[in-house]
Amino acid sequence: MVGDWFFVAAALVLCVGSLNTDCLELSHNTLFLLLTISSVPQIPLQGYYVFFGVACSLFTAASLYSTFSRLINTIAEKSLIPVGPQLVSTDQLKRILSCGRSDRRDPGESPQNDQIADALFYISNGVAALSALHTKSTSTNSSFLHLTVPWVLISGAVIQGYVSQVQITKLLDEGGVCGIPTDTVYALAASCKNPQAIEKIYNIKDRPAEKPICICISSVEQLLAAKPPFSPLLWEFMRNVYPGGISCIVSKGDWLYKLGVGAAYDRVGTKESIMIRVPDHTVTGHLCELTGPLAITSANPSGEPDSTHHSMVLSRLGHKIQGVLCDGDSNEVVASTVVNCLKIDEGTIGIVREGCVPAVRVQQIFERVKSQML
């Protein structure tokens, strides 16, 4: 209907748009571009089948690897199978695509999708490429080739788009408060793009107004993209404790706008400081990649024990919140350990709250990092 070159252009746009994803996603989309190029009629016939066969084989291998890596990493809730780093930050990509103009409102938002949706997407594409590679009809019936590549591949994209929309992200983006699992106990979460939702958390929990709320991000890389003026010692300490059950209190600054806090700047942390969490939990990490930074606090009425199962969140706060991301029993029975890093450059840290990581363990990590930096 639109010609082969349309799909080449569409695949090229897909590659550019995925520069801020991990290396695996970008490689997969680059091979898709190669596959679409292999289907254009201008390729000389003597080299056509070799080119097409190699492109299909590479794309099939990448799709199968991507499928299993996403599934296994989801089940394990950590990156057991490497998918590579993020090559370009979302903020940088937005500046490039908007001719240098930076959107300060929600730069933390990322087009990356849920792992399960990705897995369905990859396996659909892999099967489609495999069918094109092995069919006997392609050599005699070009219409079958055009039906398989790239039209059948579109079914993968449809599955990915549909599944990715059926998640809690929409509720958070619309200003809702939701219960989510973390690597410790369950938490109440609100998007930093909706300051009024953070105010709801205080009412839902009956939380004292003077108690600050921390923010949750997906990774240290997301923090690096905001370029906070942290000392080398603080960065190294964070790299050793993130992701995990330790929260760090650091100085506030304009870098929070680059991180994606935006309008919620005055509603998280105190006037001078902010507490940052990087949970070692795949689902929560991807949620932060989709929504940007989340304001979180434990999912329990103020003064009561932490919630260690989604049923506890539902029974205690279910009538007050918009949704709960169910994940069974939590990994821990207490919240994260809170570390005051405001005086770390003076060679000292403070334990504000001892949680799932013992204070002595935190101190050992700090002493080791400090000795390495000398």
Secondary structure, 3 states (H helix, E strand, C coil): CCCHHHHHHHHHHHHHHCCCCEHHHHHHHHHHHHHHHCCCCCCCHHHHHHHHHHHHHHHHHHHHHHHHHHHHHHHHCCCCCCCCCECCCHHHHHHHHCCCCCCCCCCCCCCCCCHHHHHHHHHHHHHHHHHHHHCCCCCCCHHHHHHHHHHHHHHHHHHHHHHHHCCCHHHHHCCCCEEECCCCCCEEEEECCCHHHHHHHHHHHCCCCCCCCEEECCCHHHHHHCCCCCCHHHHHHHHHHCCCCEEEEEECCCHHHHHCCHHHHHHCCCCCEEEEECCCCHHHHHHHHHHCCEEEEECCCCCCCCCCEHHHHHHHHCCCCCEECCCCECCCCCCCEEEECCCHHHCCCEEEECCCCCHHHHHHHHHHHHHHHC
